[in-house]
Amino acid sequence: MDIGTIHSIWTLILFGSFIGIVLWAYSKRQKSRFDEAANLVFADEEQDMATRENDRS
């Protein structure tokens, strides 16, 4: 095998990995997990608001 063949095989492996990651990221099975992760930032704000309200009382 010459270097060109090795580069071609490596390119195909990386392209296949990229396609696999894209399919995984956009699959419907992952949507609920990603939605939950996206809202974690707001969960902290709700806890902070509850703590502030308890401190005022």
mmCIF file as Biopython writes it, N, C-alpha, C and O atoms, coordinates in Angstrom:
data_model
#
loop_
_atom_site.group_PDB
_atom_site.id
_atom_site.type_symbol
_atom_site.label_atom_id
_atom_site.label_alt_id
_atom_site.label_comp_id
_atom_site.label_asym_id
_atom_site.label_entity_id
_atom_site.label_seq_id
_atom_site.pdbx_PDB_ins_code
_atom_site.Cartn_x
_atom_site.Cartn_y
_atom_site.Cartn_z
_atom_site.occupancy
_atom_site.B_iso_or_equiv
_atom_site.auth_seq_id
_atom_site.auth_asym_id
_atom_site.pdbx_PDB_model_num
ATOM 1   N N  . MET A ? 1  ? 0.845   -1.187 0.000  1.0 0.0 1  A 1 
ATOM 2   C CA . MET A ? 1  ? 0.000   0.000  0.000  1.0 0.0 1  A 1 
ATOM 3   C C  . MET A ? 1  ? 0.886   1.244  0.000  1.0 0.0 1  A 1 
ATOM 4   O O  . MET A ? 1  ? 1.836   1.363  0.773  1.0 0.0 1  A 1 
ATOM 5   N N  . ASP A ? 2  ? 0.548   2.135  -0.868 1.0 0.0 2  A 1 
ATOM 6   C CA . ASP A ? 2  ? 1.283   3.388  -0.880 1.0 0.0 2  A 1 
ATOM 7   C C  . ASP A ? 2  ? 0.557   4.421  -0.019 1.0 0.0 2  A 1 
ATOM 8   O O  . ASP A ? 2  ? -0.538  4.165  0.481  1.0 0.0 2  A 1 
ATOM 9   N N  . ILE A ? 3  ? 1.164   5.562  0.145  1.0 0.0 3  A 1 
ATOM 10  C CA . ILE A ? 3  ? 0.636   6.594  1.046  1.0 0.0 3  A 1 
ATOM 11  C C  . ILE A ? 3  ? -0.714  7.129  0.580  1.0 0.0 3  A 1 
ATOM 12  O O  . ILE A ? 3  ? -1.550  7.500  1.403  1.0 0.0 3  A 1 
ATOM 13  N N  . GLY A ? 4  ? -0.933  7.171  -0.733 1.0 0.0 4  A 1 
ATOM 14  C CA . GLY A ? 4  ? -2.202  7.656  -1.259 1.0 0.0 4  A 1 
ATOM 15  C C  . GLY A ? 4  ? -3.368  6.763  -0.848 1.0 0.0 4  A 1 
ATOM 16  O O  . GLY A ? 4  ? -4.449  7.260  -0.532 1.0 0.0 4  A 1 
ATOM 17  N N  . THR A ? 5  ? -3.155  5.457  -0.850 1.0 0.0 5  A 1 
ATOM 18  C CA . THR A ? 5  ? -4.189  4.507  -0.437 1.0 0.0 5  A 1 
ATOM 19  C C  . THR A ? 5  ? -4.488  4.647  1.049  1.0 0.0 5  A 1 
ATOM 20  O O  . THR A ? 5  ? -5.646  4.603  1.464  1.0 0.0 5  A 1 
ATOM 21  N N  . ILE A ? 6  ? -3.452  4.814  1.836  1.0 0.0 6  A 1 
ATOM 22  C CA . ILE A ? 6  ? -3.627  4.988  3.278  1.0 0.0 6  A 1 
ATOM 23  C C  . ILE A ? 6  ? -4.411  6.268  3.565  1.0 0.0 6  A 1 
ATOM 24  O O  . ILE A ? 6  ? -5.300  6.269  4.417  1.0 0.0 6  A 1 
ATOM 25  N N  . HIS A ? 7  ? -4.094  7.341  2.873  1.0 0.0 7  A 1 
ATOM 26  C CA . HIS A ? 7  ? -4.816  8.606  3.047  1.0 0.0 7  A 1 
ATOM 27  C C  . HIS A ? 7  ? -6.274  8.462  2.632  1.0 0.0 7  A 1 
ATOM 28  O O  . HIS A ? 7  ? -7.163  9.018  3.278  1.0 0.0 7  A 1 
ATOM 29  N N  . SER A ? 8  ? -6.523  7.723  1.565  1.0 0.0 8  A 1 
ATOM 30  C CA . SER A ? 8  ? -7.899  7.521  1.104  1.0 0.0 8  A 1 
ATOM 31  C C  . SER A ? 8  ? -8.702  6.717  2.117  1.0 0.0 8  A 1 
ATOM 32  O O  . SER A ? 8  ? -9.852  7.048  2.404  1.0 0.0 8  A 1 
ATOM 33  N N  . ILE A ? 9  ? -8.107  5.674  2.654  1.0 0.0 9  A 1 
ATOM 34  C CA . ILE A ? 9  ? -8.796  4.860  3.666  1.0 0.0 9  A 1 
ATOM 35  C C  . ILE A ? 9  ? -9.071  5.689  4.912  1.0 0.0 9  A 1 
ATOM 36  O O  . ILE A ? 9  ? -10.166 5.620  5.471  1.0 0.0 9  A 1 
ATOM 37  N N  . TRP A ? 10 ? -8.095  6.468  5.351  1.0 0.0 10 A 1 
ATOM 38  C CA . TRP A ? 10 ? -8.262  7.311  6.531  1.0 0.0 10 A 1 
ATOM 39  C C  . TRP A ? 10 ? -9.363  8.353  6.315  1.0 0.0 10 A 1 
ATOM 40  O O  . TRP A ? 10 ? -10.145 8.635  7.224  1.0 0.0 10 A 1 
ATOM 41  N N  . THR A ? 11 ? -9.420  8.920  5.112  1.0 0.0 11 A 1 
ATOM 42  C CA . THR A ? 11 ? -10.471 9.889  4.781  1.0 0.0 11 A 1 
ATOM 43  C C  . THR A ? 11 ? -11.843 9.239  4.843  1.0 0.0 11 A 1 
ATOM 44  O O  . THR A ? 11 ? -12.783 9.837  5.365  1.0 0.0 11 A 1 
ATOM 45  N N  . LEU A ? 12 ? -11.977 8.031  4.322  1.0 0.0 12 A 1 
ATOM 46  C CA . LEU A ? 12 ? -13.256 7.317  4.369  1.0 0.0 12 A 1 
ATOM 47  C C  . LEU A ? 12 ? -13.664 6.983  5.801  1.0 0.0 12 A 1 
ATOM 48  O O  . LEU A ? 12 ? -14.843 7.069  6.146  1.0 0.0 12 A 1 
ATOM 49  N N  . ILE A ? 13 ? -12.713 6.608  6.624  1.0 0.0 13 A 1 
ATOM 50  C CA . ILE A ? 13 ? -13.008 6.314  8.035  1.0 0.0 13 A 1 
ATOM 51  C C  . ILE A ? 13 ? -13.500 7.571  8.745  1.0 0.0 13 A 1 
ATOM 52  O O  . ILE A ? 13 ? -14.493 7.527  9.472  1.0 0.0 13 A 1 
ATOM 53  N N  . LEU A ? 14 ? -12.815 8.681  8.539  1.0 0.0 14 A 1 
ATOM 54  C CA . LEU A ? 14 ? -13.226 9.929  9.183  1.0 0.0 14 A 1 
ATOM 55  C C  . LEU A ? 14 ? -14.577 10.415 8.669  1.0 0.0 14 A 1 
ATOM 56  O O  . LEU A ? 14 ? -15.392 10.912 9.445  1.0 0.0 14 A 1 
ATOM 57  N N  . PHE A ? 15 ? -14.818 10.276 7.377  1.0 0.0 15 A 1 
ATOM 58  C CA . PHE A ? 15 ? -16.101 10.681 6.807  1.0 0.0 15 A 1 
ATOM 59  C C  . PHE A ? 15 ? -17.223 9.805  7.376  1.0 0.0 15 A 1 
ATOM 60  O O  . PHE A ? 15 ? -18.290 10.314 7.718  1.0 0.0 15 A 1 
ATOM 61  N N  . GLY A ? 16 ? -16.990 8.507  7.479  1.0 0.0 16 A 1 
ATOM 62  C CA . GLY A ? 16 ? -17.984 7.603  8.069  1.0 0.0 16 A 1 
ATOM 63  C C  . GLY A ? 16 ? -18.267 7.952  9.520  1.0 0.0 16 A 1 
ATOM 64  O O  . GLY A ? 16 ? -19.416 7.904  9.960  1.0 0.0 16 A 1 
ATOM 65  N N  . SER A ? 17 ? -17.230 8.302  10.263 1.0 0.0 17 A 1 
ATOM 66  C CA . SER A ? 17 ? -17.416 8.716  11.657 1.0 0.0 17 A 1 
ATOM 67  C C  . SER A ? 17 ? -18.238 9.993  11.738 1.0 0.0 17 A 1 
ATOM 68  O O  . SER A ? 17 ? -19.122 10.108 12.587 1.0 0.0 17 A 1 
ATOM 69  N N  . PHE A ? 18 ? -17.959 10.935 10.880 1.0 0.0 18 A 1 
ATOM 70  C CA . PHE A ? 18 ? -18.703 12.190 10.849 1.0 0.0 18 A 1 
ATOM 71  C C  . PHE A ? 18 ? -20.182 11.937 10.560 1.0 0.0 18 A 1 
ATOM 72  O O  . PHE A ? 18 ? -21.050 12.483 11.240 1.0 0.0 18 A 1 
ATOM 73  N N  . ILE A ? 19 ? -20.466 11.119 9.564  1.0 0.0 19 A 1 
ATOM 74  C CA . ILE A ? 19 ? -21.856 10.799 9.223  1.0 0.0 19 A 1 
ATOM 75  C C  . ILE A ? 19 ? -22.533 10.096 10.393 1.0 0.0 19 A 1 
ATOM 76  O O  . ILE A ? 19 ? -23.695 10.376 10.689 1.0 0.0 19 A 1 
ATOM 77  N N  . GLY A ? 20 ? -21.833 9.195  11.059 1.0 0.0 20 A 1 
ATOM 78  C CA . GLY A ? 20 ? -22.392 8.504  12.223 1.0 0.0 20 A 1 
ATOM 79  C C  . GLY A ? 20 ? -22.744 9.472  13.344 1.0 0.0 20 A 1 
ATOM 80  O O  . GLY A ? 20 ? -23.806 9.354  13.955 1.0 0.0 20 A 1 
ATOM 81  N N  . ILE A ? 21 ? -21.870 10.419 13.616 1.0 0.0 21 A 1 
ATOM 82  C CA . ILE A ? 21 ? -22.129 11.399 14.673 1.0 0.0 21 A 1 
ATOM 83  C C  . ILE A ? 21 ? -23.313 12.285 14.311 1.0 0.0 21 A 1 
ATOM 84  O O  . ILE A ? 21 ? -24.147 12.584 15.165 1.0 0.0 21 A 1 
ATOM 85  N N  . VAL A ? 22 ? -23.393 12.705 13.060 1.0 0.0 22 A 1 
ATOM 86  C CA . VAL A ? 22 ? -24.514 13.544 12.624 1.0 0.0 22 A 1 
ATOM 87  C C  . VAL A ? 22 ? -25.828 12.781 12.750 1.0 0.0 22 A 1 
ATOM 88  O O  . VAL A ? 22 ? -26.818 13.333 13.230 1.0 0.0 22 A 1 
ATOM 89  N N  . LEU A ? 23 ? -25.848 11.526 12.329 1.0 0.0 23 A 1 
ATOM 90  C CA . LEU A ? 23 ? -27.069 10.720 12.445 1.0 0.0 23 A 1 
ATOM 91  C C  . LEU A ? 23 ? -27.461 10.524 13.907 1.0 0.0 23 A 1 
ATOM 92  O O  . LEU A ? 23 ? -28.644 10.577 14.243 1.0 0.0 23 A 1 
ATOM 93  N N  . TRP A ? 24 ? -26.484 10.298 14.772 1.0 0.0 24 A 1 
ATOM 94  C CA . TRP A ? 24 ? -26.764 10.126 16.197 1.0 0.0 24 A 1 
ATOM 95  C C  . TRP A ? 24 ? -27.322 11.427 16.790 1.0 0.0 24 A 1 
ATOM 96  O O  . TRP A ? 24 ? -28.284 11.400 17.558 1.0 0.0 24 A 1 
ATOM 97  N N  . ALA A ? 25 ? -26.719 12.555 16.434 1.0 0.0 25 A 1 
ATOM 98  C CA . ALA A ? 25 ? -27.130 13.836 17.015 1.0 0.0 25 A 1 
ATOM 99  C C  . ALA A ? 25 ? -28.536 14.237 16.580 1.0 0.0 25 A 1 
ATOM 100 O O  . ALA A ? 25 ? -29.257 14.876 17.347 1.0 0.0 25 A 1 
ATOM 101 N N  . TYR A ? 26 ? -28.935 13.877 15.371 1.0 0.0 26 A 1 
ATOM 102 C CA . TYR A ? 26 ? -30.241 14.283 14.869 1.0 0.0 26 A 1 
ATOM 103 C C  . TYR A ? 26 ? -31.282 13.178 14.951 1.0 0.0 26 A 1 
ATOM 104 O O  . TYR A ? 26 ? -32.368 13.319 14.389 1.0 0.0 26 A 1 
ATOM 105 N N  . SER A ? 27 ? -30.976 12.074 15.641 1.0 0.0 27 A 1 
ATOM 106 C CA . SER A ? 27 ? -31.958 11.000 15.746 1.0 0.0 27 A 1 
ATOM 107 C C  . SER A ? 27 ? -33.064 11.399 16.725 1.0 0.0 27 A 1 
ATOM 108 O O  . SER A ? 27 ? -32.823 12.145 17.674 1.0 0.0 27 A 1 
ATOM 109 N N  . LYS A ? 28 ? -34.245 10.909 16.493 1.0 0.0 28 A 1 
ATOM 110 C CA . LYS A ? 28 ? -35.392 11.253 17.332 1.0 0.0 28 A 1 
ATOM 111 C C  . LYS A ? 28 ? -35.271 10.662 18.723 1.0 0.0 28 A 1 
ATOM 112 O O  . LYS A ? 28 ? -35.847 11.195 19.672 1.0 0.0 28 A 1 
ATOM 113 N N  . ARG A ? 29 ? -34.532 9.569  18.864 1.0 0.0 29 A 1 
ATOM 114 C CA . ARG A ? 29 ? -34.364 8.953  20.190 1.0 0.0 29 A 1 
ATOM 115 C C  . ARG A ? 29 ? -33.572 9.851  21.129 1.0 0.0 29 A 1 
ATOM 116 O O  . ARG A ? 29 ? -33.745 9.767  22.345 1.0 0.0 29 A 1 
ATOM 117 N N  . GLN A ? 30 ? -32.716 10.697 20.600 1.0 0.0 30 A 1 
ATOM 118 C CA . GLN A ? 30 ? -31.873 11.562 21.431 1.0 0.0 30 A 1 
ATOM 119 C C  . GLN A ? 30 ? -32.530 12.896 21.758 1.0 0.0 30 A 1 
ATOM 120 O O  . GLN A ? 30 ? -32.028 13.631 22.608 1.0 0.0 30 A 1 
ATOM 121 N N  . LYS A ? 31 ? -33.633 13.224 21.110 1.0 0.0 31 A 1 
ATOM 122 C CA . LYS A ? 31 ? -34.251 14.540 21.252 1.0 0.0 31 A 1 
ATOM 123 C C  . LYS A ? 31 ? -34.601 14.863 22.701 1.0 0.0 31 A 1 
ATOM 124 O O  . LYS A ? 31 ? -34.331 15.969 23.170 1.0 0.0 31 A 1 
ATOM 125 N N  . SER A ? 32 ? -35.198 13.912 23.413 1.0 0.0 32 A 1 
ATOM 126 C CA . SER A ? 32 ? -35.596 14.188 24.795 1.0 0.0 32 A 1 
ATOM 127 C C  . SER A ? 32 ? -34.371 14.449 25.683 1.0 0.0 32 A 1 
ATOM 128 O O  . SER A ? 32 ? -34.408 15.326 26.546 1.0 0.0 32 A 1 
ATOM 129 N N  . ARG A ? 33 ? -33.304 13.703 25.475 1.0 0.0 33 A 1 
ATOM 130 C CA . ARG A ? 33 ? -32.089 13.923 26.268 1.0 0.0 33 A 1 
ATOM 131 C C  . ARG A ? 33 ? -31.487 15.292 25.981 1.0 0.0 33 A 1 
ATOM 132 O O  . ARG A ? 33 ? -31.058 15.990 26.900 1.0 0.0 33 A 1 
ATOM 133 N N  . PHE A ? 34 ? -31.454 15.677 24.708 1.0 0.0 34 A 1 
ATOM 134 C CA . PHE A ? 34 ? -30.874 16.965 24.345 1.0 0.0 34 A 1 
ATOM 135 C C  . PHE A ? 34 ? -31.747 18.118 24.825 1.0 0.0 34 A 1 
ATOM 136 O O  . PHE A ? 34 ? -31.224 19.155 25.232 1.0 0.0 34 A 1 
ATOM 137 N N  . ASP A ? 35 ? -33.066 17.957 24.786 1.0 0.0 35 A 1 
ATOM 138 C CA . ASP A ? 35 ? -33.961 18.996 25.302 1.0 0.0 35 A 1 
ATOM 139 C C  . ASP A ? 35 ? -33.759 19.182 26.802 1.0 0.0 35 A 1 
ATOM 140 O O  . ASP A ? 35 ? -33.735 20.307 27.302 1.0 0.0 35 A 1 
ATOM 141 N N  . GLU A ? 36 ? -33.614 18.072 27.509 1.0 0.0 36 A 1 
ATOM 142 C CA . GLU A ? 36 ? -33.373 18.153 28.953 1.0 0.0 36 A 1 
ATOM 143 C C  . GLU A ? 36 ? -32.039 18.835 29.242 1.0 0.0 36 A 1 
ATOM 144 O O  . GLU A ? 36 ? -31.951 19.676 30.137 1.0 0.0 36 A 1 
ATOM 145 N N  . ALA A ? 37 ? -31.017 18.482 28.499 1.0 0.0 37 A 1 
ATOM 146 C CA . ALA A ? 37 ? -29.700 19.100 28.692 1.0 0.0 37 A 1 
ATOM 147 C C  . ALA A ? 37 ? -29.735 20.588 28.363 1.0 0.0 37 A 1 
ATOM 148 O O  . ALA A ? 37 ? -29.066 21.384 29.022 1.0 0.0 37 A 1 
ATOM 149 N N  . ALA A ? 38 ? -30.508 20.969 27.350 1.0 0.0 38 A 1 
ATOM 150 C CA . ALA A ? 38 ? -30.598 22.373 26.968 1.0 0.0 38 A 1 
ATOM 151 C C  . ALA A ? 38 ? -31.268 23.208 28.052 1.0 0.0 38 A 1 
ATOM 152 O O  . ALA A ? 38 ? -30.981 24.398 28.176 1.0 0.0 38 A 1 
ATOM 153 N N  . ASN A ? 39 ? -32.146 22.610 28.832 1.0 0.0 39 A 1 
ATOM 154 C CA . ASN A ? 39 ? -32.870 23.352 29.861 1.0 0.0 39 A 1 
ATOM 155 C C  . ASN A ? 39 ? -32.190 23.311 31.225 1.0 0.0 39 A 1 
ATOM 156 O O  . ASN A ? 39 ? -32.717 23.877 32.183 1.0 0.0 39 A 1 
ATOM 157 N N  . LEU A ? 40 ? -31.043 22.663 31.339 1.0 0.0 40 A 1 
ATOM 158 C CA . LEU A ? 40 ? -30.338 22.610 32.618 1.0 0.0 40 A 1 
ATOM 159 C C  . LEU A ? 40 ? -29.924 24.004 33.095 1.0 0.0 40 A 1 
ATOM 160 O O  . LEU A ? 40 ? -29.890 24.259 34.299 1.0 0.0 40 A 1 
ATOM 161 N N  . VAL A ? 41 ? -29.615 24.884 32.184 1.0 0.0 41 A 1 
ATOM 162 C CA . VAL A ? 41 ? -29.218 26.243 32.555 1.0 0.0 41 A 1 
ATOM 163 C C  . VAL A ? 41 ? -30.362 26.936 33.291 1.0 0.0 41 A 1 
ATOM 164 O O  . VAL A ? 41 ? -30.132 27.643 34.272 1.0 0.0 41 A 1 
ATOM 165 N N  . PHE A ? 42 ? -31.569 26.739 32.830 1.0 0.0 42 A 1 
ATOM 166 C CA . PHE A ? 42 ? -32.712 27.389 33.438 1.0 0.0 42 A 1 
ATOM 167 C C  . PHE A ? 42 ? -33.083 26.758 34.773 1.0 0.0 42 A 1 
ATOM 168 O O  . PHE A ? 42 ? -33.695 27.422 35.609 1.0 0.0 42 A 1 
ATOM 169 N N  . ALA A ? 43 ? -32.737 25.510 34.995 1.0 0.0 43 A 1 
ATOM 170 C CA . ALA A ? 43 ? -33.011 24.850 36.268 1.0 0.0 43 A 1 
ATOM 171 C C  . ALA A ? 43 ? -32.228 25.529 37.388 1.0 0.0 43 A 1 
ATOM 172 O O  . ALA A ? 43 ? -32.734 25.674 38.501 1.0 0.0 43 A 1 
ATOM 173 N N  . ASP A ? 44 ? -31.007 25.941 37.101 1.0 0.0 44 A 1 
ATOM 174 C CA . ASP A ? 44 ? -30.211 26.662 38.089 1.0 0.0 44 A 1 
ATOM 175 C C  . ASP A ? 44 ? -30.862 27.989 38.446 1.0 0.0 44 A 1 
ATOM 176 O O  . ASP A ? 44 ? -30.854 28.386 39.612 1.0 0.0 44 A 1 
ATOM 177 N N  . GLU A ? 45 ? -31.417 28.671 37.473 1.0 0.0 45 A 1 
ATOM 178 C CA . GLU A ? 45 ? -32.058 29.951 37.739 1.0 0.0 45 A 1 
ATOM 179 C C  . GLU A ? 45 ? -33.288 29.774 38.627 1.0 0.0 45 A 1 
ATOM 180 O O  . GLU A ? 45 ? -33.545 30.609 39.495 1.0 0.0 45 A 1 
ATOM 181 N N  . GLU A ? 46 ? -34.044 28.706 38.423 1.0 0.0 46 A 1 
ATOM 182 C CA . GLU A ? 46 ? -35.215 28.447 39.259 1.0 0.0 46 A 1 
ATOM 183 C C  . GLU A ? 46 ? -34.793 28.169 40.698 1.0 0.0 46 A 1 
ATOM 184 O O  . GLU A ? 46 ? -35.448 28.624 41.636 1.0 0.0 46 A 1 
ATOM 185 N N  . GLN A ? 47 ? -33.706 27.425 40.875 1.0 0.0 47 A 1 
ATOM 186 C CA . GLN A ? 47 ? -33.215 27.162 42.229 1.0 0.0 47 A 1 
ATOM 187 C C  . GLN A ? 47 ? -32.725 28.441 42.883 1.0 0.0 47 A 1 
ATOM 188 O O  . GLN A ? 47 ? -32.953 28.656 44.073 1.0 0.0 47 A 1 
ATOM 189 N N  . ASP A ? 48 ? -32.050 29.296 42.113 1.0 0.0 48 A 1 
ATOM 190 C CA . ASP A ? 48 ? -31.570 30.570 42.652 1.0 0.0 48 A 1 
ATOM 191 C C  . ASP A ? 48 ? -32.740 31.463 43.072 1.0 0.0 48 A 1 
ATOM 192 O O  . ASP A ? 48 ? -32.687 32.111 44.117 1.0 0.0 48 A 1 
ATOM 193 N N  . MET A ? 49 ? -33.792 31.492 42.258 1.0 0.0 49 A 1 
ATOM 194 C CA . MET A ? 49 ? -34.962 32.311 42.579 1.0 0.0 49 A 1 
ATOM 195 C C  . MET A ? 49 ? -35.626 31.801 43.855 1.0 0.0 49 A 1 
ATOM 196 O O  . MET A ? 49 ? -36.039 32.601 44.695 1.0 0.0 49 A 1 
ATOM 197 N N  . ALA A ? 50 ? -35.733 30.488 44.012 1.0 0.0 50 A 1 
ATOM 198 C CA . ALA A ? 50 ? -36.341 29.919 45.210 1.0 0.0 50 A 1 
ATOM 199 C C  . ALA A ? 50 ? -35.492 30.238 46.433 1.0 0.0 50 A 1 
ATOM 200 O O  . ALA A ? 50 ? -36.033 30.529 47.499 1.0 0.0 50 A 1 
ATOM 201 N N  . THR A ? 51 ? -34.191 30.187 46.296 1.0 0.0 51 A 1 
ATOM 202 C CA . THR A ? 51 ? -33.294 30.501 47.409 1.0 0.0 51 A 1 
ATOM 203 C C  . THR A ? 51 ? -33.423 31.972 47.791 1.0 0.0 51 A 1 
ATOM 204 O O  . THR A ? 51 ? -33.440 32.300 48.977 1.0 0.0 51 A 1 
ATOM 205 N N  . ARG A ? 52 ? -33.511 32.842 46.824 1.0 0.0 52 A 1 
ATOM 206 C CA . ARG A ? 52 ? -33.641 34.278 47.101 1.0 0.0 52 A 1 
ATOM 207 C C  . ARG A ? 52 ? -34.970 34.579 47.783 1.0 0.0 52 A 1 
ATOM 208 O O  . ARG A ? 52 ? -35.035 35.414 48.685 1.0 0.0 52 A 1 
ATOM 209 N N  . GLU A ? 53 ? -36.026 33.898 47.352 1.0 0.0 53 A 1 
ATOM 210 C CA . GLU A ? 53 ? -37.333 34.122 47.982 1.0 0.0 53 A 1 
ATOM 211 C C  . GLU A ? 53 ? -37.324 33.639 49.434 1.0 0.0 53 A 1 
ATOM 212 O O  . GLU A ? 53 ? -37.939 34.270 50.293 1.0 0.0 53 A 1 
ATOM 213 N N  . ASN A ? 54 ? -36.635 32.530 49.719 1.0 0.0 54 A 1 
ATOM 214 C CA . ASN A ? 54 ? -36.556 32.027 51.078 1.0 0.0 54 A 1 
ATOM 215 C C  . ASN A ? 54 ? -35.705 32.944 51.959 1.0 0.0 54 A 1 
ATOM 216 O O  . ASN A ? 54 ? -35.970 33.088 53.152 1.0 0.0 54 A 1 
ATOM 217 N N  . ASP A ? 55 ? -34.682 33.563 51.364 1.0 0.0 55 A 1 
ATOM 218 C CA . ASP A ? 55 ? -33.824 34.483 52.111 1.0 0.0 55 A 1 
ATOM 219 C C  . ASP A ? 55 ? -34.576 35.762 52.480 1.0 0.0 55 A 1 
ATOM 220 O O  . ASP A ? 55 ? -34.299 36.357 53.521 1.0 0.0 55 A 1 
ATOM 221 N N  . ARG A ? 56 ? -35.512 36.189 51.652 1.0 0.0 56 A 1 
ATOM 222 C CA . ARG A ? 56 ? -36.272 37.398 51.928 1.0 0.0 56 A 1 
ATOM 223 C C  . ARG A ? 56 ? -37.291 37.183 53.030 1.0 0.0 56 A 1 
ATOM 224 O O  . ARG A ? 56 ? -37.682 38.128 53.714 1.0 0.0 56 A 1 
ATOM 225 N N  . SER A ? 57 ? -37.717 35.956 53.201 1.0 0.0 57 A 1 
ATOM 226 C CA . SER A ? 57 ? -38.768 35.683 54.207 1.0 0.0 57 A 1 
ATOM 227 C C  . SER A ? 57 ? -38.236 35.683 55.604 1.0 0.0 57 A 1 
ATOM 228 O O  . SER A ? 57 ? -38.992 35.470 56.552 1.0 0.0 57 A 1 
#
